[in-house]
Every structure is written in structure tokens, then in C-alpha cells.
Amino acid sequence: MNLKVGDIIRFERAFTKEDVGLFTKMSMDEGEHHTHPDELGRLVVQGLLTATLPTKVGGDYNVLARTMNFEFFRPVFTGDTIKCAVTIEKLEKKDTNRMSIMATFQCLNQNEKQVLGGNFAGVILTED
């Protein structure tokens, strides 16, 4: 594992109507704003679907999450491009095969407006 404190992991994604439809079925979050397009033909992306952006880093680095804190600042719509930056704030070796991690994240839309922020903490199982 080549993570170190101060690393910033960046990626971006746009959510589609199909993404929202699949998440609606899976989560049963069926609010009208997720199922009926607005006057511009967009759906509001579920907050927890938006929250999958920073959790991607957890998947990429095999993090077993213990806590996750999200603050939602504004809605995300289908077609928006969301840029996510995850900053590694703390890494600490716990024993021969576990490391604790704490990271903060910020997600901005294509207009550079913050849509989501927060942090997560957990452990990474290592193969040392």
C-alpha cells in the first residue's frame, strides 16, 4: 500500500438517470424528485448515491469503515459532473496486519460548488 498522510486522491463521475433508477429500486428511496424529472429533464440524485463517491476510495484501498460522516450542501442532478477529493489525514499501524485510516473529503459540481463534504475512519487490512 502506497498511501501516506497528505495524499489527495481525486476522481470524478456523472450520475445518469439509469443510475438513479437502479439506486431507487435498491434503496427504495422513491421520493418524487428521484422519479419525476424537473422542468430541465433532470432527476435529483439520492444523497446516499452521491455519498458513494468518497466510499470508492475505501473500496480501492480495502478500507473497512467504522465511521462515516456526510454533510450535504446542495442537490446533485443527473448529468452533473462531480469531482471528489479525498485527503488522507491519518494512517497509523495497529499491528502486523492492520492500519487505521482517517480521511476527509470534498465533492464539487461542475460549477465548483460544494455538494458534499465529510470524513471517514476505519481500518485497512495489510499483508505484512
C-alpha positions, -999 to 999 in steps of 0.1 A, spaced: 0 0 0 15 33 -10 -9 57 8 6 84 31 -7 112 52 -14 143 30 -22 123 -1 -51 136 -21 -70 111 -42 -91 127 -69 -117 113 -93 -149 125 -109 -182 110 -120 -215 120 -136 -247 102 -125 -272 92 -151 -310 87 -149 -303 49 -151 -280 52 -120 -308 69 -101 -334 44 -113 -312 14 -102 -305 31 -68 -342 39 -64 -351 3 -68 -323 -10 -45 -327 16 -17 -365 21 -20 -358 59 -18 -387 68 -41 -392 105 -35 -408 122 -64 -376 143 -70 -358 109 -77 -385 95 -100 -401 125 -119 -378 148 -139 -378 186 -133 -385 212 -160 -350 206 -174 -355 168 -176 -332 161 -146 -336 139 -116 -322 146 -81 -296 121 -73 -301 104 -39 -278 117 -12 -266 83 -4 -259 76 -41 -238 108 -41 -221 96 -10 -207 66 -29 -181 89 -44 -158 91 -13 -166 55 -5 -149 45 -38 -116 52 -21 -125 28 6 -131 1 -20 -99 9 -38 -78 6 -7 -98 -22 11 -109 1 40 -133 -15 65 -152 16 75 -160 23 112 -175 58 109 -187 79 80 -199 115 83 -216 133 55 -227 169 51 -249 176 21 -247 212 8 -268 212 -23 -286 188 -46 -268 168 -73 -288 163 -106 -284 137 -133 -259 150 -158 -239 169 -132 -202 161 -131 -190 157 -95 -153 160 -86 -143 142 -54 -111 149 -35 -103 126 -6 -74 137 17 -56 111 39 -54 128 73 -41 99 95 -25 65 89 -14 45 119 0 10 121 -20 -10 146 -4 -44 144 13 -66 118 -18 -67 95 -39 -37 104 -36 0 98 -61 27 109 -71 54 85 -89 87 87 -97 108 57 -117 139 48 -134 145 15 -150 173 -5 -172 169 -36 -177 198 -60 -201 200 -90 -190 213 -125 -197 248 -113 -171 244 -85 -199 245 -59 -195 221 -29 -223 195 -29 -209 171 -2 -182 170 25 -173 149 54 -149 123 67 -145 86 73 -124 64 95 -117 27 96 -90 0 92 -71 -13 63 -61 -50 64 -25 -53 52 -5 -83 41 27 -75 60 
